[in-house]
Amino acid sequence: MLPRLLTSLLILLGFAGSVSARTLFVEVEVLHEAGLLGKGELNALLASPQLRVEAHYQPGKLIDGATARREKILPIGSKLFAIGQITMLTGAEIARHGRGLRFRVDEVHQAHASYRLESLRLALPVAPGPGRPQPEVDITLSDDLKRQGAHETVVLSRNPAFEIGLRLRYRWDDAPGDYVLAPLPCHGEVQSLGKGQYRFRPQQQLLRLLGTIDFGGVGQKIPPGARRFMLAPPYPAALAEWRIGDQQLVQVPTADKTLEAMTLHVERKGADGCRYMRIYDAWFADGKPVKVQRSGYGLYTDACEEPKTNEGTTEMRWNDDGTLAYFMASTHFGTRLWDDFRAGAPACAADNSPPPGPREVDTLRDEFTRLRAAFLQGGKP
């Protein structure tokens, strides 16, 4: 019993690296890609010699000047921060098989016996393009590796231009049995179908495309070839009691569609003496709403201790075929959330609010449509 306790203590303190010299076998397979990334480009990335895996190691014990550095913290005092170690895997160290990768890493860092494997990252080189500000896609495969057994999980890497869904399987060399599947939350972007199969949220290409465009904020420069529209009197009847604040509709023509971003801030003083704000934000493609959000709230003033109303926030998003994809209405009373992807998972039925009624959807959509028409009638500034 005593030797076992001594061994455990030595491992904890970082003085017994050779006692637990195990190997982790890892498989990564691409199950899903969407957005501005074709299968051909993805296959080329997987085969690229610039692809690499980073194995990050952390010390078992923080020793000032050896495994950690001391830094001052405010307002007084100092704190030890671990000095990590990284092992790079490249070239033949990573086996390719179709749309998958295989590799092995040591649990103990080869040059630092007191360091243990902590996390894995995958770096994919990408060509420049819209929504790709960096030359690499850095994907965290796992930042919380289990120390025993065999495990399977799904990794979804998202950026403005595209997303990649990966199945990660890893097994310690002393682990028997099948892979243990990590549970997936109902509010996530992936659903498990069993037997290593998964369903990913269908992509709204228009929503992703609009997210890659910098329309320019109010008062800022807009993209070349774009047009900016402003509201002009007479304002729509719905805004009769409101004072117009920040506002613009920016229209960007593309080869296939005309894309628009609209924002409008309005304010009024209520009969109770409080100030009331309302904010409209929307994206349109060829005049049809892709995403709309309206927020309304009251503000305290010297003459008003408690605003009488709080409209809260309502947001809707549509699929590319025009069907409703997402509805959220939130006030201080609570939040209603309906998601068509979540609604398709029987196990998550209790985690989804009932869908909004057609009248509720049409009322908000028509309000934004009328505002858009008013912007276009107002003309350019």
Helices and strands as residue ranges (DSSP letters): H 2-13, G 17-20, E 23-35, H 39-47, E 52-59, E 68-72, E 78-82, E 85-90, G 91-93, E 95-97, E 100-106, E 115-125, E 136-142, E 150-158, E 162-172, E 180-181, E 190-194, E 197-200, H 205-211, E 227-229, G 237-239, E 243-253, E 258-269, E 275-285, E 288-299, E 312-318, E 324-331, E 334-339, H 340-343, G 346-351, H 358-378
